[in-house]
Amino acid sequence: MHKNLLVLLVAVVLLACKGDKAKDKELTLITPDQTPQLELLADGKLRFLELSGSPYQRGLTHGKALKPEIQEVIRLFKQDIAETTQEDPDTFIAKFLEVTDYKTSVEKWMPELMQEIQGISEGSGVDFETIFMHQLGDEYWFNTRDVMAHSCSSFGVNKSADHPSITAQNMDIPEYYHGFQTVLKIDDPDSNMEIMVLTIPGHLGITGMNSKSVSINCNTLMQLDYGKTGLPVTFIVRGVLEKNSQDAALNFIDEVSHASGQNYIIGGPEKVYSLECSANKVVEFRPFENSSFTYHTNHPMRNTDFSENYLNQLEASGKTVEEGLYECQRIKSFQERFTEHTADIEIEEIKNVLRSRDNEGRDVVSNSNTYASVIYELSQQPKFIIAPGKPHETDYIEIDF
C-alpha cells in the first residue's frame, strides 16, 4: 500500500514538472527574453536569425532579437523622409497611411503578416504604424522619388541537363540601410516548408526563396503605373514564398492587384519567369523567343502601362517612349554576356555578371547602392548563396535550409 502510494506521488510530481516545463516553453515562445537564434556570419557582415512559431511569435522574436538595429534603421528612415519631403516624418507617415489604403489588400491576401508586423512592433518598441510604413519602401519611393532612382539587376536561367535552374540578383537599396544586412530563416509549424529572405531589420523581406525551390527577385519599375491601393511589393514577396509550387506563385502574381510597378523574376525547379507588373498589367519578358534565360534591371522592356508622372517627364524632356529618359548601361552587361548563342550557363558566369563594373560611370551592376548579392540554386536540395555587400568586394557564402 505504501509502495503504491509512493509511486502515485512520484507520478504526480513528474506530471506537474512536465506541465511547468510546457508552460515555460509556451512562455518562452511568446515572450522570448533570450535570443540564441541570432548569429553573425560572413565575418560579422551578415545577421542570421531563425524564426518559428505563429506569425505573431515570429515577429516578436524578430523585434526583440534586432531591437537596437530596428530602432536605428527607423531613425535613418525617418531622417530620409524628413530630407526628401521636408516634412516631420511622423506627420508624413500618418498622412501617407491616411491617403493610401494598402492595409485592405494586405488583410485580404496576407492577413497573417499583419500579426507578424504587430510582433515586430511590440518586440522592437517601435509603433505599429511606423513598422507598417517600413514595409512600404517601393510605395514610398513611387510617391516621393524621381522615376529613375533605382539600380537593381536580376538574372534567371532554366534547368538544363547539367545544372539546376537558378535565379540571382544584386539588391540595390539606399545606402543608409547598408551595414544592416540580415537573413531570416522562417519555419512555419503549419507547413513542411522553410523560407529564407534577405531583409533589413524590422522588415518582412525584400527577396528570397523557399525549401520547395520557389524564389522571387525584384526590380523596381518606377516608369509603370502604380496605385494608392493594391498589394505592396513586400507582401507580394512573402506571398510568393509561402507557395508550395511555382504554378501557385505565378497564379498569385496574376490574381493580386499591384500597388507598385515592379519586375519579378519567379524561379522554380524547371523554369524561370520574368514578369513586369504594373497597376493594370502583368507582362512576361524574355530576351528572345524560347530563351532559356532572362534578365532585368529597372527599365520596362514589354509593359507599356506607364504612369502619368513618367509620361510628363518624357514630354518635358522632349523624349519619346521608345527613347526613354536615358539608356540603361547595366542591361548591356547581361546582353553582352548572354546571347542567343549561349548554351550552358555556369554559376561562376552568374557571379561574374553580378560583380561586373563594365563602364566608368555609376550605372554598373555592382554599384554603391548594392546592399547584397543573392543566388538561389533551385535544385532538390536548394541553396541560398549570398554576398552581404557589393559582390566585387565581398565573398559569397552558402546558408543551408
Phi, psi and omega per residue, in radians:
M1 nan -0.856 3.121
H2 -1.093 -0.643 -3.130
K3 -1.123 -0.763 3.135
N4 -1.132 -0.653 3.116
L5 -1.132 -0.694 3.128
L6 -1.108 -0.765 3.125
V7 -1.057 -0.742 3.138
L8 -1.101 -0.736 3.125
L9 -1.103 -0.724 3.129
V10 -1.085 -0.748 -3.136
A11 -1.073 -0.737 3.139
V12 -1.102 -0.739 3.133
V13 -1.098 -0.769 -3.138
L14 -1.089 -0.748 3.120
L15 -1.120 -0.681 3.117
A16 -1.109 -0.755 3.128
C17 -1.101 -0.747 3.132
K18 -1.082 -0.734 3.108
G19 -1.089 -0.724 3.119
D20 -1.099 -0.719 -3.136
K21 -1.129 -0.693 3.114
A22 -1.090 -0.716 3.105
K23 -1.138 -0.720 3.119
D24 -1.053 -0.744 -3.138
K25 -1.099 -0.785 3.125
E26 -1.062 -0.732 3.135
L27 -1.117 -0.696 3.140
T28 -1.104 -0.672 3.128
L29 -1.160 -0.639 -3.038
I30 -1.442 -0.714 -3.127
T31 -2.269 1.283 -3.071
P32 -1.276 1.981 3.087
D33 -1.484 -0.464 3.097
Q34 -1.728 2.592 -3.123
T35 -2.277 1.081 -3.137
P36 -1.197 -0.233 -3.111
Q37 -1.214 -0.410 -3.055
L38 -1.356 2.173 3.104
E39 -2.204 2.740 3.009
L40 -1.930 2.170 -3.115
L41 -2.054 3.019 3.070
A42 0.926 0.915 3.129
D43 0.979 0.669 3.068
G44 1.475 0.038 -3.097
K45 -1.449 -0.236 -3.022
L46 -2.331 2.190 3.011
R47 -1.499 2.369 3.134
F48 -2.238 2.148 -3.040
L49 -2.302 2.195 3.078
E50 -1.654 2.319 -3.121
L51 -2.148 2.437 3.075
S52 -2.570 3.025 -3.124
G53 1.685 -2.873 3.132
S54 -1.191 2.865 3.083
P55 -0.926 -0.760 3.118
Y56 -1.097 -0.772 -3.139
Q57 -1.095 -0.706 3.105
R58 -1.090 -0.772 3.126
G59 -1.111 -0.705 -3.132
L60 -1.111 -0.767 3.085
T61 -1.062 -0.797 3.103
H62 -0.982 -0.876 -3.087
G63 -1.098 -0.715 -3.120
K64 -1.290 -0.724 -3.087
A65 -1.162 -0.545 -3.071
L66 -2.057 0.485 -3.056
K67 -0.969 -0.877 -3.136
P68 -1.088 -0.707 -3.130
E69 -1.153 -0.732 3.138
I70 -1.091 -0.777 -3.124
Q71 -1.122 -0.639 3.109
E72 -1.244 -0.731 3.099
V73 -1.054 -0.748 3.129
I74 -1.133 -0.669 3.092
R75 -1.054 -0.772 3.134
L76 -1.178 -0.685 3.104
F77 -1.068 -0.794 3.132
K78 -1.148 -0.613 3.081
Q79 -1.091 -0.718 3.111
D80 -1.135 -0.724 3.099
I81 -1.028 -0.786 -3.124
A82 -1.082 -0.751 -3.116
E83 -1.246 -0.615 -3.086
T84 -1.352 -0.737 -3.007
T85 -1.776 -0.235 -3.051
Q86 1.035 0.560 3.103
E87 -2.188 2.782 2.982
D88 -1.085 2.221 -3.027
P89 -1.062 -0.677 3.127
D90 -1.155 -0.666 3.078
T91 -1.145 -0.738 3.133
F92 -1.086 -0.795 -3.123
I93 -1.056 -0.798 -3.141
A94 -1.066 -0.745 -3.126
K95 -1.218 -0.708 -3.139
F96 -1.057 -0.793 -3.122
L97 -1.260 -0.362 3.105
E98 -1.372 -0.677 -3.066
V99 -1.558 -0.131 3.032
T100 -1.985 2.861 3.102
D101 -2.452 1.217 3.081
Y102 -1.463 -0.405 -3.075
K103 -1.104 -0.598 -3.132
T104 -1.067 -0.760 3.125
S105 -1.194 -0.656 3.093
V106 -1.106 -0.789 3.130
E107 -1.091 -0.560 3.134
K108 -1.293 -0.818 -2.963
W109 -1.735 -0.592 -3.039
M110 -2.425 0.975 -3.025
P111 -1.080 -0.529 -3.122
E112 -1.111 -0.443 -3.132
L113 -1.270 -0.395 3.022
M114 -1.146 -0.611 3.079
Q115 -1.200 -0.659 3.114
E116 -1.132 -0.705 3.088
I117 -1.113 -0.693 3.097
Q118 -1.041 -0.739 3.089
G119 -1.105 -0.756 3.099
I120 -1.041 -0.770 -3.139
S121 -1.032 -0.883 -3.089
E122 -1.199 -0.650 -3.131
G123 -1.221 -0.586 -3.073
S124 -1.633 -0.268 -3.088
G125 1.355 0.304 3.084
V126 -1.861 2.362 -3.032
D127 -1.065 2.677 -3.032
F128 -1.012 -0.791 -3.063
E129 -1.083 -0.664 3.126
T130 -1.214 -0.715 3.098
I131 -1.140 -0.662 3.077
F132 -1.106 -0.752 3.096
M133 -1.056 -0.614 3.123
H134 -1.039 -0.478 3.122
Q135 -1.344 -0.224 -2.965
L136 -1.781 0.730 -3.099
G137 -0.979 -0.903 -3.130
D138 -1.124 -0.731 -3.116
E139 -1.145 -0.642 3.042
Y140 -1.096 -0.787 -3.136
W141 -1.131 -0.729 -3.128
F142 -1.058 -0.585 -3.073
N143 -1.594 -0.119 -3.070
T144 -2.353 -0.401 -2.951
R145 -1.749 2.904 3.006
D146 -1.155 2.594 -3.029
V147 -1.210 -0.222 -3.121
M148 -1.930 0.547 -2.945
A149 -1.547 0.291 -3.036
H150 -2.312 2.870 -2.981
S151 -2.622 0.495 3.112
C152 -1.270 2.754 3.091
S153 -2.486 2.360 -3.101
S154 -2.304 2.784 -3.139
F155 -2.598 2.619 3.063
G156 -2.658 2.551 3.130
V157 -2.430 2.431 -3.140
N158 -1.180 2.837 3.017
K159 -1.092 2.475 3.067
S160 -2.165 -3.115 3.130
A161 -1.101 -0.510 -3.048
D162 -1.882 -0.283 -3.030
H163 -2.416 2.586 3.043
P164 -1.267 2.894 3.003
S165 -1.167 2.613 -3.061
I166 -2.463 2.415 2.902
T167 -2.146 2.718 -3.035
A168 -2.732 2.786 -3.111
Q169 -2.847 2.506 2.759
N170 -1.650 2.013 3.133
M171 -1.567 1.947 -3.086
D172 -1.894 2.073 -3.123
I173 -2.386 2.946 -3.079
P174 -0.915 2.511 -3.010
E175 -1.135 -0.393 -3.135
Y176 -1.176 -0.259 3.062
Y177 -1.493 -0.239 -3.053
H178 -1.182 2.527 -3.051
G179 1.691 -0.139 3.135
F180 -1.942 0.361 -3.068
Q181 -0.937 2.246 -3.038
T182 -2.462 2.435 2.980
V183 -2.077 2.290 3.054
L184 -1.851 2.304 2.990
K185 -1.909 2.034 -2.966
I186 -1.948 2.149 3.122
D187 -1.948 1.988 3.122
D188 -1.626 2.021 -3.093
P189 -1.135 -0.299 -3.132
D190 -1.557 0.030 3.110
S191 -2.421 2.986 3.097
N192 -1.808 0.624 -3.033
M193 -2.278 2.546 3.005
E194 -1.990 2.616 3.103
I195 -2.100 2.442 3.062
M196 -2.189 2.192 -3.124
V197 -2.268 2.473 2.861
L198 -1.405 2.387 -3.100
T199 -2.671 -3.066 3.014
I200 -2.002 2.506 3.113
P201 -0.882 2.294 -3.125
G202 1.527 -0.020 -3.075
H203 -1.942 2.592 -3.066
L204 -1.328 -0.368 3.107
G205 2.508 2.433 -3.099
I206 -1.983 -0.308 3.004
T207 -2.912 2.731 -3.133
G208 3.098 -3.019 3.124
M209 -2.587 2.925 3.053
N210 -2.184 3.029 -3.049
S211 -1.315 -0.049 3.030
K212 -1.655 0.208 3.130
S213 1.099 0.720 2.943
V214 -1.938 2.312 -3.100
S215 -2.386 2.850 3.085
I216 -2.513 2.312 3.023
N217 -2.148 2.621 -2.958
C218 -2.272 2.418 3.003
N219 -2.349 2.108 3.130
T220 -1.134 2.335 3.058
L221 -2.085 1.463 -3.010
M222 -1.298 -0.124 3.064
Q223 -1.340 -0.372 -3.044
L224 -1.474 2.812 -3.088
D225 -1.207 2.570 -3.101
Y226 -2.405 3.087 -3.112
G227 -2.493 2.929 3.065
K228 -1.618 0.069 2.988
T229 -2.272 -3.135 -3.122
G230 1.801 3.051 -3.091
L231 -1.559 2.131 -3.141
P232 -1.160 2.794 -3.049
V233 -0.978 -0.816 -3.105
T234 -0.928 -0.736 -3.078
F235 -1.347 -0.468 3.011
I236 -1.181 -0.725 3.095
V237 -0.976 -0.913 -3.110
R238 -1.204 -0.579 3.104
G239 -1.101 -0.757 3.092
V240 -1.090 -0.752 -3.052
L241 -1.286 -0.247 3.070
E242 -1.525 0.002 3.129
K243 -1.556 2.492 -3.104
N244 -1.414 -0.218 -3.105
S245 -2.521 2.771 3.086
Q246 -1.144 -0.662 3.116
D247 -1.017 -0.758 3.114
A248 -1.127 -0.651 3.108
A249 -1.148 -0.747 3.133
L250 -1.147 -0.677 3.084
N251 -1.100 -0.693 3.110
F252 -1.058 -0.793 3.117
I253 -1.037 -0.689 -3.133
D254 -1.261 -0.602 -2.992
E255 -1.402 -0.658 -3.025
V256 -1.315 2.752 2.955
S257 -1.563 2.390 -3.018
H258 -1.724 2.227 3.141
A259 -1.349 -0.500 -3.013
S260 -2.375 2.641 3.022
G261 -1.196 2.254 -3.039
Q262 -2.768 2.498 2.926
N263 -1.719 2.243 3.052
Y264 -2.035 2.178 2.932
I265 -1.680 1.992 -3.090
I266 -1.798 2.017 -3.122
G267 -1.683 2.673 3.057
G268 -2.597 3.085 -3.058
P269 -1.080 -0.437 -3.084
E270 -1.952 -0.751 -3.013
K271 -2.384 2.900 3.027
V272 -2.177 2.622 -3.138
Y273 -2.286 2.387 3.069
S274 -1.930 2.020 -3.028
L275 -2.076 2.165 3.058
E276 -1.640 2.029 -3.027
C277 -2.001 2.346 3.027
S278 -2.269 -3.055 -3.112
A279 -1.090 -0.410 -3.016
N280 -2.182 -0.106 -3.053
K281 -2.536 2.654 2.911
V282 -2.235 2.074 -3.043
V283 -2.258 2.304 3.119
E284 -1.430 2.500 3.024
F285 -2.103 2.306 2.898
R286 -2.329 2.563 -3.091
P287 -1.047 -0.591 3.090
F288 -2.775 2.900 -3.071
E289 -1.045 2.346 3.123
N290 1.097 0.384 3.083
S291 -1.100 2.402 3.109
S292 -1.494 -0.063 -3.127
F293 -2.426 2.905 3.073
T294 -2.604 2.867 3.121
Y295 -2.657 2.905 3.120
H296 -2.859 2.682 2.972
T297 -2.196 -2.288 -3.040
N298 -2.005 0.515 3.134
H299 -2.205 2.211 3.116
P300 -1.051 2.372 3.130
M301 -1.867 -0.465 -3.089
R302 -2.269 -0.661 -3.058
N303 -1.304 2.219 -3.121
T304 -1.967 0.338 3.110
D305 -1.468 1.270 -3.013
F306 -1.391 2.664 3.092
S307 -1.383 2.711 3.099
E308 -1.073 -0.644 3.125
N309 -1.042 -0.789 -3.130
Y310 -1.161 -0.761 3.140
L311 -1.092 -0.647 3.098
N312 -1.149 -0.681 3.112
Q313 -1.166 -0.669 3.069
L314 -1.047 -0.828 -3.115
E315 -1.086 -0.753 -3.135
A316 -1.130 -0.497 -3.124
S317 -1.603 -0.043 -3.115
G318 1.207 0.503 -3.097
K319 -1.910 2.636 3.037
T320 -1.585 2.911 3.078
V321 -1.042 -0.697 -3.138
E322 -1.120 -0.622 -3.141
E323 -1.305 -0.686 -3.037
G324 1.258 3.055 -3.124
L325 -1.318 -0.612 3.019
Y326 -2.801 2.880 -3.082
E327 -1.561 2.227 3.132
C328 -1.286 2.260 3.106
Q329 -1.544 -0.507 -3.097
R330 -1.133 -0.628 -3.122
I331 -1.086 -0.525 3.135
K332 -1.147 -0.538 3.125
S333 -1.087 -0.601 3.092
F334 -1.394 -0.750 -3.084
Q335 -1.101 -0.616 -3.123
E336 -1.329 -0.484 -3.110
R337 -1.570 -0.518 -3.029
F338 -2.191 1.922 -3.044
T339 -2.209 -3.077 3.104
E340 -1.107 -0.295 -3.136
H341 -1.652 -0.052 3.127
T342 -1.255 2.192 -3.048
A343 -1.715 -1.086 -3.052
D344 -2.265 2.292 -3.007
I345 -1.914 2.082 3.117
E346 -1.501 2.721 -3.139
I347 -1.105 -0.523 3.110
E348 -1.158 -0.561 3.086
E349 -1.161 -0.631 3.099
I350 -1.194 -0.760 3.084
K351 -1.040 -0.694 -3.096
N352 -1.133 -0.690 3.121
V353 -1.249 -0.601 3.107
L354 -1.211 -0.442 3.089
R355 -1.493 -0.138 -2.891
S356 -1.203 2.576 3.054
R357 -2.448 1.352 -2.872
D358 -1.504 -0.004 3.052
N359 -2.544 3.046 -3.021
E360 -1.506 -0.146 -3.119
G361 -1.489 -2.969 -3.135
R362 -1.446 -0.328 -3.046
D363 -1.477 1.208 3.128
V364 -2.138 2.814 -3.021
V365 -1.130 -0.848 3.061
S366 -1.706 1.798 -2.936
N367 -2.283 -3.065 -3.032
S368 -1.128 -0.366 3.132
N369 -1.614 -0.017 -3.063
T370 -1.247 1.945 -3.106
Y371 -1.426 -0.704 3.120
A372 -2.898 2.799 3.067
S373 -2.107 2.235 -3.095
V374 -2.141 2.535 3.057
I375 -2.309 2.206 -3.113
Y376 -1.965 1.950 3.085
E377 -1.581 2.011 -2.942
L378 -1.742 1.047 -3.116
S379 -1.703 -3.053 3.078
Q380 -1.109 -0.495 3.001
Q381 -2.036 1.430 -2.982
P382 -1.067 2.613 -3.110
K383 -2.140 2.326 3.057
F384 -1.826 1.953 -3.057
I385 -2.040 2.317 -3.042
I386 -2.542 2.443 2.897
A387 -1.912 1.905 -3.063
P388 -1.392 1.288 -3.099
G389 2.655 -2.852 3.116
K390 -1.270 2.151 -3.003
P391 -1.186 -0.294 3.051
H392 -1.365 -0.129 3.111
E393 -2.081 -0.348 -2.963
T394 -2.132 2.368 3.137
D395 -1.311 2.672 3.032
Y396 -1.465 2.516 2.987
I397 -2.233 2.854 3.133
E398 -1.992 2.362 3.093
I399 -2.014 2.221 -3.062
D400 -1.495 2.598 2.934
F401 -1.334 nan nan
